[in-house]
Amino acid sequence: MQTENTPLAGTEKITLPPHLRKPRLRRDEAVEYLKLKHGIDRSVATLAKWAVMGVGPRYQKVNRSPLYPTAELDTWADEALGDLRNSTSEG
């Protein structure tokens, strides 16, 4: 599992823009965060659909606004990406 201080070999550590350095992000910001930090390209509509289905990153609600804790986005991304592999025959 990667942490912010240990990037994968051959990758550069990114600096997130200020609006993505908050502890909780709105859905559109969460999409941008996943793309920039983890290379996972999903749409706002996909995150909304996943929230209905209960399969995406966990979030909190303030009134009607879903807020995604960055720690939850990181955990979800690590699980979604899985382990590094050497071969397509690995499970």
Solvent accessible surface area in square Angstrom, and as a share of the most:
residue,aa,sasa,rsa
1,M,189,0.85
2,Q,72,0.32
3,T,79,0.46
4,E,103,0.46
5,N,122,0.63
6,T,76,0.44
7,P,62,0.39
8,L,74,0.37
9,A,108,0.84
10,G,89,0.86
11,T,73,0.43
12,E,158,0.71
13,K,114,0.48
14,I,79,0.40
15,T,116,0.67
16,L,25,0.13
17,P,40,0.25
18,P,100,0.63
19,H,83,0.37
20,L,1,0.00
21,R,143,0.52
22,K,84,0.36
23,P,96,0.60
24,R,108,0.39
25,L,0,0.00
26,R,129,0.47
27,R,44,0.16
28,D,87,0.45
29,E,24,0.11
30,A,0,0.00
31,V,24,0.14
32,E,67,0.30
33,Y,5,0.02
34,L,1,0.00
35,K,99,0.42
36,L,81,0.40
37,K,48,0.20
38,H,38,0.17
39,G,56,0.54
40,I,12,0.06
41,D,92,0.47
42,R,100,0.36
43,S,55,0.35
44,V,68,0.39
45,A,74,0.57
46,T,38,0.22
47,L,1,0.01
48,A,33,0.25
49,K,127,0.54
50,W,47,0.17
51,A,26,0.20
52,V,133,0.77
53,M,113,0.50
54,G,66,0.64
55,V,85,0.49
56,G,18,0.17
57,P,8,0.05
58,R,168,0.61
59,Y,77,0.29
60,Q,88,0.39
61,K,124,0.52
62,V,82,0.47
63,N,144,0.74
64,R,216,0.79
65,S,33,0.21
66,P,24,0.15
67,L,31,0.15
68,Y,1,0.01
69,P,25,0.15
70,T,25,0.15
71,A,71,0.55
72,E,41,0.18
73,L,0,0.00
74,D,34,0.18
75,T,63,0.37
76,W,39,0.14
77,A,0,0.00
78,D,31,0.16
79,E,127,0.57
80,A,61,0.47
81,L,104,0.52
82,G,42,0.40
83,D,124,0.64
84,L,146,0.73
85,R,141,0.51
86,N,153,0.79
87,S,51,0.33
88,T,147,0.85
89,S,102,0.66
90,E,72,0.32
91,G,102,0.98
